[in-house]
């Protein structure tokens, strides 16, 4: 039986790119895919063995973790949600799908209604629809055309793995049912077209046909539909184990193709199995035959094997573990910081060893890792954590984990700036992950100094199935910070209490050094809006209120003195119970009013100017600092209601001083008495001048006598 493989088949460029991104992430990042990376369950399981898990929603990710977007793409809201959750993104979206997403978004901006011809449930189609901003629709069959809304302009896109003939058929039916302006983007992937064409050509030449690929793979399903129409004896399988001799009974030629998500390893397994059916004639025990034909292919990354040392040299330790090729454990995979020259003398041929299969790139030996095997064994001793539980742990920082270059989000001076996502740490015998945000409570620019350090931390997540253990220092640091803060508060309160006690003792002693009514020289310790605080004696501060600053009522504290000045103060009152001392600067000064009024005495007639009126009299300015008051009853001999009936502001007058009250800084004046005194003086002068004349007129004499009185 001749087995013919269609060319091309298997991985397309987009899938190869996605696989490279995911596998490279397995070497350095704690990462997981959002949904299956490609539609192939065997590859998804292989990624899991490498530490790349498959999570179905963003809720399963923790901040700081890496999410790998699968080749089918995701909608813009998923990018936003991942950024909001502080996830690092590795975008493995197929470039052709990415182009379709951009075309859909641009078409909506240009005013088109977007129509996507493809499978409604396919993740690629859903991701393209998400870029249509609710202005798009999916057509899976002709019956869906009736749901297309009437519009003037349509943009038609295709699922990248759709058969070209089906797209043309759907487009023709659509244009007949919904006439208008069309922008047609027949965006079927070139690799898909080439694989479909190669499979169709081969289907005409063979008796049976095998299509290999995941059952949920759209392009595999389309290949099967295409080939079945040409070669009815067509079978779709996921792996070689689904093959049976009955499928090929009587066949001389069998064709094979594979979907774009099918790894080369699975294709080779199928070819080898089919050739062994013919060559070995093992139809009675196909499973045993398949196992025998797949010795090499059964060695997959992540598989735990046991064997014996067959050779030790500078390259590492060679192990015979029952396969056609020996395994090689390089010294770097034997132990951390292993020294081959030193270890060579400690190992013997025949010693048993456990190791895990790892990618090696060698055709002669299978790559093995003893470190990985020890980690696998260590995981068996890791105690699980109940939900919400955490436990203390001592961790050692192994290395700094940075975001991959291909997922960089900024550049500086032509060099890639790779943000740190966290630290790889040794914890309880395995490698764990400490997110960057859990290393310190503050932002860290350089994590390099942490490498090699032993740190106190807490295990906050343990997932043995995913081989994931996450540690954090945040709660420990918060507790330590809170404890230090409490200690600081306690120390501060104790210091305050001690200072208060010392101050009170000092004040108590100071009260015995001052007395009311005495004058002291003190230091201004504070200037306030309402006065000056003056330290009278050491440890005792009193207040000079604004009213006691100066005889100038408009004086302000800041104008009288400044902090540090020495001033003389008079102790007005000591209130020891309320711990208050009232001081006065004004009391230490000579009253300018007393000096200005020193020349005034009762009975004097003085010059003055009417300054202002009060309801009961008039105020008269006698000089710059002294004024007196003329009561309304002393303004005129006749009764008047108010002073302005007789006087005017600014009027010059000559009142008599009838009272001087220096204690209260008041002077009483009278115009009527001054007038009477003036008239009396004139009469006295007249009588003295005419005393020798005889006064014969009695009436005049009586009048004159009345004036004298």
C-alpha positions in Angstrom: 0.0 0.0 0.0 1.4 3.4 -1.1 0.9 6.2 1.4 1.0 9.7 -0.3 1.1 12.9 1.8 -0.5 16.0 0.2 2.0 18.9 -0.2 1.5 21.3 1.5 -0.3 20.1 4.6 -0.2 20.6 8.4 0.9 23.8 10.2 0.4 27.0 8.3 2.5 30.1 9.0 0.0 31.6 11.5 -0.1 28.4 13.5 3.7 28.0 13.4 4.1 31.5 14.7 1.6 30.9 17.5 3.3 27.7 18.5 6.7 29.4 18.6 5.4 32.2 20.8 3.8 29.7 23.2 6.8 27.4 23.4 9.3 30.2 23.9 7.1 31.5 26.8 7.4 28.1 28.5 11.1 28.7 29.0 10.8 31.8 31.1 7.3 32.9 31.9 4.4 31.7 34.1 1.8 31.9 31.3 -1.4 30.4 30.0 -3.4 30.6 26.8 -6.9 32.1 26.7 -8.7 29.1 25.2 -6.9 26.5 23.1 -4.0 28.1 21.3 -4.9 26.1 18.2 -7.6 23.5 17.5 -5.6 20.4 18.4 -6.1 18.7 21.7 -2.8 16.8 21.5 -0.8 20.0 21.1 -2.8 21.6 24.0 -1.8 18.7 26.2 1.8 19.0 25.1 1.8 22.7 26.0 0.4 21.8 29.4 3.3 19.4 30.0 5.6 22.4 29.3 3.8 24.5 31.9 1.6 26.5 29.5 -1.9 25.9 30.7 -5.2 26.5 28.9 -7.6 28.8 30.8 -11.1 29.5 29.5 -11.6 33.1 30.9 -9.6 36.0 32.2 -11.1 35.5 35.6 -8.8 32.5 36.0 -5.7 34.7 35.6 -4.0 36.6 38.5 -2.6 40.1 38.1 1.0 40.0 36.7 0.5 36.7 34.9 1.0 36.3 31.2 -2.0 35.6 28.9 -1.4 34.2 25.4 -4.1 35.2 22.9 -4.7 32.3 20.6 -4.2 32.3 16.8 -8.0 32.8 16.2 -7.8 36.2 17.8 -9.9 38.0 20.4 -12.1 41.1 20.5 -11.0 44.6 21.6 -12.8 44.3 24.8 -10.6 41.3 25.8 -7.5 43.4 25.2 -9.0 46.1 27.5 -10.0 43.6 30.2 -6.5 42.1 30.2 -4.9 45.5 30.5 -7.3 46.4 33.3 -6.4 43.3 35.2 -2.6 44.1 34.8 -1.9 41.0 32.7 1.0 40.8 30.3 -0.1 40.0 26.8 1.6 37.7 24.3 -0.5 38.1 21.1 -0.4 34.9 18.9 -3.2 36.1 16.7 -2.7 34.9 13.1 -1.6 37.8 10.9 -4.4 37.0 8.4 -7.0 37.1 11.2 -5.5 40.3 12.5 -5.9 41.8 8.9 -9.5 40.7 8.8 -10.1 42.4 12.2 -8.6 45.7 10.9 -10.7 45.5 7.6 -13.9 45.0 9.7 -13.1 48.0 11.9 -12.2 50.2 8.9 -15.4 49.2 7.0 -17.5 50.2 10.0 -15.7 53.6 10.2 -16.4 54.0 6.4 -20.1 53.5 6.9 -20.4 49.8 5.7 -22.5 47.1 7.3 -20.1 44.2 7.7 -21.1 40.7 6.7 -18.8 37.8 7.7 -19.2 34.5 5.8 -18.2 31.7 8.1 -19.1 29.5 11.1 -21.1 31.4 13.8 -19.5 29.5 16.6 -15.9 29.7 15.4 -13.6 31.9 17.7 -12.0 33.5 14.7 -15.3 34.7 13.3 -16.4 35.9 16.7 -13.2 37.9 17.2 -13.7 39.6 13.8 -17.4 40.4 14.7 -16.2 42.0 17.9 -14.4 44.6 15.9 -17.6 45.6 14.0 -19.0 47.7 16.9 -22.4 46.0 16.7 -22.6 46.8 13.0 -21.9 43.3 11.7 -23.6 40.0 11.1 -22.4 36.4 10.4 -23.7 34.3 7.5 -23.2 30.5 7.9 -25.7 29.3 5.3 -28.1 30.8 2.7 -31.0 30.6 5.2 -29.2 33.4 7.3 -29.4 35.9 4.4 -32.9 36.9 5.5 -31.4 38.3 8.8 -29.2 40.7 6.9 -30.5 44.2 7.5 -31.2 46.5 4.5 -28.4 48.9 3.9 -26.8 51.0 1.1 -23.3 49.7 1.6 -22.0 46.2 2.5 -18.5 44.9 3.3 -18.2 41.1 2.9 -15.4 39.3 4.7 -14.7 35.6 4.8 -13.5 33.2 7.5 -9.8 32.6 6.6 -10.3 28.8 6.5 -13.5 28.8 4.4 -13.7 26.9 1.1 -13.4 29.4 -1.8 -16.4 27.8 -3.7 -18.7 28.2 -0.7 -17.7 31.8 -0.3 -18.5 32.6 -3.9 -21.9 30.7 -3.7 -22.9 32.6 -0.6 -21.8 36.0 -2.0 -23.8 35.5 -5.1 -27.0 34.7 -3.2 -26.4 37.6 -0.8 -26.0 40.2 -3.6 -29.2 39.0 -5.3 -31.2 39.3 -2.0 -29.6 42.5 -0.8 -28.6 44.8 -3.7 -26.4 47.8 -3.0 -22.8 48.9 -3.0 -20.4 46.0 -2.1 -16.8 46.0 -0.8 -15.7 42.3 -1.1 -12.7 41.0 0.8 -12.2 37.4 -0.1 -9.8 37.0 2.8 -9.3 33.2 2.7 -5.8 32.4 3.8 -3.4 31.5 1.0 -2.1 28.5 3.0 -5.7 27.3 3.4 -6.3 27.6 -0.4 -3.1 25.8 -1.2 -3.9 22.9 1.2 -7.4 22.6 -0.1 -6.1 22.6 -3.7 -3.4 20.0 -2.9 -5.9 17.8 -1.1 -8.4 18.0 -3.9 -5.8 17.1 -6.6 -4.6 14.1 -4.5 -8.1 12.9 -3.8 -8.6 12.1 -7.5 -5.5 9.7 -7.4 -6.1 7.5 -4.3 -8.4 4.8 -3.1 -8.8 6.2 0.4 -8.0 9.4 2.1 -7.1 10.3 5.7 -7.6 13.9 7.0 -5.8 14.4 10.3 -6.8 17.2 12.7 -8.8 18.2 15.7 -12.5 17.5 15.5 -13.2 21.1 16.5 -10.8 22.5 13.8 -12.7 24.4 11.1 -10.1 24.1 8.4 -9.8 20.3 9.1 -13.6 20.0 8.7 -13.5 21.9 5.5 -10.7 19.7 4.1 -12.8 16.6 5.0 -15.9 18.0 3.2 -13.8 19.0 0.2 -12.1 15.6 -0.1 -15.2 13.5 0.7 -16.9 15.0 -2.4 -14.1 13.6 -4.5 -13.1 10.5 -2.6 -16.0 9.0 -0.7 -13.7 6.7 1.3 -12.5 9.6 3.4 -11.8 9.4 7.2 -11.1 12.3 9.6 -9.0 11.3 12.6 -7.2 13.2 15.4 -4.3 10.8 16.0 -2.8 7.6 14.5 -4.4 5.5 17.2 -7.8 6.0 15.5 -6.5 4.3 12.4 -7.4 0.6 11.7 -6.5 -1.9 9.0 -10.2 -2.1 7.9 -10.1 1.4 6.7 -7.6 0.4 4.0 -8.7 -3.0 3.0 -8.1 -3.5 -0.7 -6.5 -0.1 -1.1 -3.4 0.4 -3.3 -3.0 4.1 -2.7 -3.9 6.1 0.4 -3.7 9.9 0.6 -3.0 11.9 3.7 -3.5 15.6 4.5 -3.8 17.5 7.7 -5.4 20.7 9.0 -3.4 23.8 9.6 -3.4 23.1 13.4 -2.0 19.6 13.1 1.7 19.1 14.3 4.1 17.4 12.0 4.7 14.7 14.7 1.1 13.5 14.5 1.3 13.4 10.7 4.5 11.3 10.8 3.0 8.9 13.4 0.1 8.3 11.0 2.4 7.7 8.0 4.6 5.2 10.0 1.5 3.4 11.4 0.0 3.0 7.9 3.3 1.8 6.4 3.7 -0.8 9.3 0.2 -2.1 8.6 1.4 -3.1 5.1 4.9 -4.1 5.9 4.5 -6.0 9.2 1.0 -7.4 8.5 0.1 -7.0 12.2 -3.6 -6.8 11.6 -4.5 -8.9 14.6 -3.0 -6.5 17.2 -3.0 -3.0 15.8 -2.5 -1.3 19.1 0.7 -3.3 19.8 1.8 -2.6 16.3 1.3 1.1 16.7 3.2 1.2 20.0 6.1 -0.6 18.4 6.1 1.8 15.4 6.0 4.9 17.6 8.9 4.3 19.9 10.6 7.5 18.9 7.4 9.5 18.6 6.2 8.4 22.0 9.0 10.5 23.6 7.3 13.9 24.0 8.4 16.9 26.1 7.2 16.6 29.7 7.3 12.7 29.8 8.9 11.3 33.0 11.3 8.5 32.2 13.6 6.1 34.2 16.9 4.7 33.0 20.5 3.9 33.7 23.6 5.9 33.1 25.3 4.6 30.0 28.1 7.2 29.7 29.4 10.3 31.4 31.5 13.0 29.6 31.9 16.7 29.3 28.6 17.1 27.5 26.7 15.5 30.3 25.1 12.2 31.4 23.9 9.8 28.8 20.9 7.6 29.9 19.5 4.4 28.4 15.8 4.4 29.1 14.6 1.8 26.7 14.1 3.8 23.6 15.8 3.6 20.3 17.9 6.7 21.2 19.7 7.3 24.4 18.8 10.4 26.4 21.3 13.2 27.2 21.2 15.2 30.5 23.3 18.2 29.9 25.1 19.4 33.1 22.9 22.5 33.2 19.9 20.2 33.4 21.5 17.9 35.9 21.7 20.3 38.8 21.6 24.1 39.5 25.1 25.5 39.1 26.4 22.0 38.3 30.2 21.6 37.7 30.7 18.8 35.1 34.4 18.3 35.9 33.6 17.8 39.6 30.5 15.6 39.0 32.0 13.3 36.4 34.0 11.4 39.2 30.9 10.9 41.3 28.7 9.2 38.8 28.9 5.6 37.6 27.7 3.7 34.6 24.6 1.7 35.6 23.4 4.2 38.2 19.6 4.7 38.0 18.3 8.2 37.2 14.9 9.8 36.7 14.5 12.6 34.2 11.9 14.5 32.2 12.0 14.7 28.4 12.7 18.3 27.1 13.2 19.7 23.6 16.8 19.2 22.5 17.1 20.0 18.8 19.3 16.9 18.4 18.5 14.0 16.1 21.0 11.7 17.9 19.9 12.0 21.5 16.7 12.8 23.4 17.0 15.8 25.7 16.4 15.0 29.4 16.4 17.1 32.5 17.0 15.7 36.0 16.2 19.1 37.5 12.7 19.0 36.0 12.2 15.4 37.3 13.2 16.5 40.8 10.8 19.4 40.6 8.1 17.0 39.5 8.9 14.8 42.6 9.0 17.9 44.8 5.5 18.8 43.8 4.2 15.6 45.4 5.3 17.0 48.7 3.7 20.4 48.3 0.8 20.8 50.6 -2.4 22.2 49.0 -4.0 25.5 50.2 -7.6 25.9 51.1 -9.4 28.8 49.5 -8.4 32.0 51.1 -5.6 30.3 53.1 -1.9 31.2 53.0 1.2 30.0 54.8 4.6 31.4 55.6 7.6 30.4 53.6 11.3 31.2 53.2 12.1 31.8 49.5 15.3 32.3 47.6 15.3 34.6 44.5 16.6 32.7 41.4 16.2 35.2 38.6 14.2 38.2 37.3 11.4 37.3 34.9 10.9 39.9 32.1 8.2 40.2 29.4 9.1 38.6 26.1 10.7 40.8 23.4 7.9 40.2 20.9 5.4 41.5 23.4 7.3 44.7 24.2 5.2 47.8 24.5 7.8 50.5 24.3 11.3 51.2 23.0 14.0 53.5 24.3 16.9 54.9 22.3 16.5 52.0 19.8 16.8 49.3 22.5 13.9 47.1 23.7 12.7 47.9 27.2 11.5 44.7 28.7 9.3 45.2 31.7 9.7 42.9 34.7 6.8 40.7 35.5 8.1 39.2 38.6 10.8 37.0 40.3 11.4 33.2 40.0 11.9 31.9 43.5 12.9 28.6 45.1 10.2 27.6 47.6 9.6 24.3 49.3 11.8 22.5 46.8 10.1 23.8 43.6 10.2 27.0 41.5 7.6 29.5 42.3 6.6 32.9 41.0 6.5 36.2 42.9 4.7 38.9 40.9 6.5 42.2 40.6 3.8 44.0 42.5 4.2 41.6 45.4 7.9 42.2 46.0 7.7 45.5 47.8 4.9 47.9 48.7 6.6 50.6 46.6 7.6 50.7 43.0 10.8 49.0 42.1 12.9 50.0 39.1 15.8 47.5 39.4 15.1 44.0 40.6 18.6 42.7 40.0 19.8 43.2 43.6 17.1 40.7 44.8 18.7 37.8 42.9 20.3 35.4 45.4 18.5 36.9 48.4 16.5 34.9 50.9 13.2 36.6 51.7 10.3 35.9 54.1 7.1 35.5 52.1 3.8 33.8 52.1 2.5 31.1 49.7 -0.8 32.5 48.4 -1.6 30.0 45.6 -0.8 26.3 45.0 -2.0 24.5 41.9 -0.3 21.1 41.6 -2.1 20.3 38.4 -0.7 23.4 36.7 2.6 23.2 38.6 2.0 26.7 39.8 2.9 28.2 43.1 2.6 31.9 43.8 4.2 33.7 46.7 3.8 37.2 48.0 5.5 39.6 50.5 2.7 42.2 50.4 0.7 41.2 53.5 3.9 40.5 55.5 5.3 44.0 54.5 1.9 45.6 55.3 1.8 43.9 58.7 5.5 44.9 59.4 4.7 48.5 58.3 1.6 48.6 60.5 3.6 47.3 63.5 6.3 49.9 63.0 3.6 52.5 62.7 2.0 51.4 65.9 5.4 51.5 67.6 6.1 54.9 66.2 2.7 56.2 67.5 3.4 54.7 70.9 6.8 56.2 71.0 5.5 59.6 69.8 2.7 59.5 72.5 5.3 58.6 75.2 7.6 61.4 74.0 4.7 63.8 74.0 3.6 62.8 77.5 7.2 63.1 78.8 7.5 66.6 77.1 4.2 67.6 78.6 5.2 66.5 82.1 8.5 68.3 81.8 6.8 71.4 80.5 4.2 71.4 83.3 7.0 71.0 85.9 8.9 73.8 84.3 5.8 76.0 84.3 5.2 75.2 87.9 8.6 76.3 88.9 8.3 79.4 86.7 5.1 80.6 88.4 7.1 81.1 91.5 9.4 83.6 89.7 6.8 86.1 88.6 4.1 88.3 90.3 1.2 90.3 89.2 1.8 94.1 88.8 5.5 93.6 88.0 7.4 94.5 84.8 9.6 91.9 83.1 11.7 91.6 80.0 10.5 88.7 77.9 11.1 87.1 74.5 8.5 87.0 71.7 8.1 83.3 70.8 5.1 83.6 68.5 3.2 86.3 66.6 -0.5 85.7 66.1 -3.4 87.7 64.6 -4.8 88.4 68.1 -1.5 89.3 69.9 2.0 88.3 70.9 3.1 85.2 72.9 6.0 86.2 75.2 8.1 84.0 77.3 8.3 86.0 80.6 10.6 83.6 82.4 12.1 80.3 81.2 9.2 77.8 80.7 6.3 80.3 81.1 4.6 82.0 78.2 2.0 84.7 78.5 -0.2 86.6 76.0 -0.2 90.2 75.1 -3.5 90.8 73.5 -3.9 93.3 70.7 -5.7 95.6 73.1 -2.6 95.7 75.3 0.0 96.2 72.6 -0.1 100.0 72.5 -2.2 103.1 73.2 -2.7 103.2 69.5 -5.9 101.2 69.0 -5.0 100.4 65.4 -1.7 98.7 66.3 -1.1 95.2 65.0 1.0 92.4 66.6 3.3 92.0 63.6 4.0 95.8 63.6 4.9 96.0 67.3 7.4 93.1 67.4 8.6 90.0 65.6 9.5 86.5 66.7 12.7 86.6 68.7 12.4 90.2 69.8 12.9 91.2 73.5 10.1 93.3 74.9 9.1 94.8 78.3 5.8 93.5 79.6 3.6 94.2 82.6 2.0 91.2 84.3 -1.7 92.0 84.5 -3.1 88.7 85.8 -1.9 85.2 86.6 -4.5 82.5 86.3 -2.6 79.4 87.5 -5.7 77.2 87.6 -6.3 77.7 83.8 -2.5 78.1 83.2 -2.9 81.6 81.7 -0.8 84.7 82.1 -2.2 88.1 80.8 0.5 90.6 79.9 0.6 94.2 78.7 3.1 96.2 76.8 0.9 99.3 76.9 1.1 99.4 80.7 4.9 99.8 80.5 4.5 103.0 78.4 3.6 106.6 79.3 0.0 107.4 78.3 0.3 109.9 75.5 -3.1 111.3 76.4 -1.9 112.2 79.9 1.0 114.1 78.4 -1.1 115.9 75.9 -3.7 116.9 78.5 -1.2 118.0 81.1 -1.8 121.7 80.4 -5.5 121.5 80.7 -7.3 122.3 84.0 -10.8 123.1 85.1 -11.9 126.7 84.5 -9.7 127.2 81.5 -11.2 128.6 78.3 -9.6 126.8 75.4 -9.6 126.8 71.6 -11.2 123.9 69.9 -12.8 122.7 66.7 -16.0 120.7 66.5 -15.0 117.2 65.3 -18.2 115.2 65.4 -21.7 114.9 67.0 -23.1 112.5 69.4 -26.8 112.2 70.3 -26.1 113.9 73.6 -23.5 116.4 72.7 -20.5 117.4 70.5 -16.9 116.3 70.5 -14.4 119.1 70.2 -10.8 118.5 69.2 -8.4 120.4 71.6 -5.1 119.1 70.1 -3.8 116.1 68.2 -4.4 113.6 71.0 -7.1 115.2 73.3 -10.7 115.9 72.7 -13.4 117.1 75.0 -17.2 116.8 75.0 -19.8 119.6 75.3 -23.0 118.2 76.6 -26.1 119.4 74.8 -27.2 121.3 77.9 -23.9 123.2 77.9 -24.1 124.4 74.3 -26.7 127.2 74.5 -28.7 128.9 77.2 -31.9 128.0 75.6 -33.0 124.4 75.4 -32.0 122.6 72.2 -32.8 119.1 70.9 -29.5 118.2 69.3 -26.1 119.8 69.0 -26.2 120.3 65.3 -29.0 122.8 65.8 -26.4 125.3 67.0 -23.0 123.9 65.9 -21.4 122.8 62.7 -18.6 120.3 62.0 -15.3 122.2 61.7 -16.6 125.2 63.6 -14.0 126.9 65.8 -15.2 127.4 69.4 -13.9 128.6 72.8 -15.4 126.3 75.5 -14.6 126.3 79.1 -13.1 123.2 80.8 -15.5 122.2 83.5 -14.1 118.8 84.3 -10.8 116.9 83.8 -11.0 113.1 84.5 -7.5 111.8 83.9 -8.2 108.3 85.2 -10.8 107.8 82.4 -9.1 110.2 79.9 -12.1 112.5 79.7 -12.5 116.3 79.6 -15.9 118.1 80.0 -16.5 121.4 78.2 -19.2 124.1 78.3 -20.0 127.0 75.9 -22.7 128.6 78.1 -20.4 128.9 81.1 -17.6 130.3 78.9 -20.0 132.9 77.6 -21.2 133.9 81.0 -17.7 134.2 82.3 -16.8 136.4 79.3 -19.8 138.7 79.9 -19.0 138.9 83.6 -15.4 139.8 82.8 -16.5 142.5 80.5 -18.8 143.9 83.2 -16.1 143.8 85.8 -13.8 145.7 83.6 -16.4 148.3 82.9 -17.3 148.8 86.5 -13.7 149.2 87.5 -13.3 151.9 84.8 -16.4 154.0 85.9 -16.3 153.7 89.7 -15.9 157.5 90.4 -19.1 158.5 88.5 -22.3 158.8 90.4 -25.0 156.5 89.5 -28.3 158.3 89.9 -30.3 155.9 87.9 -31.4 153.3 90.3 -32.8 151.0 87.7 -29.4 150.9 85.9 -27.7 150.2 89.1 -29.9 147.3 89.8 -29.3 145.8 86.4 -25.6 146.1 86.8 -25.7 144.4 90.2 -27.6 141.6 88.5 -24.8 141.2 86.0 -22.2 140.9 88.7 -24.1 138.0 90.1 
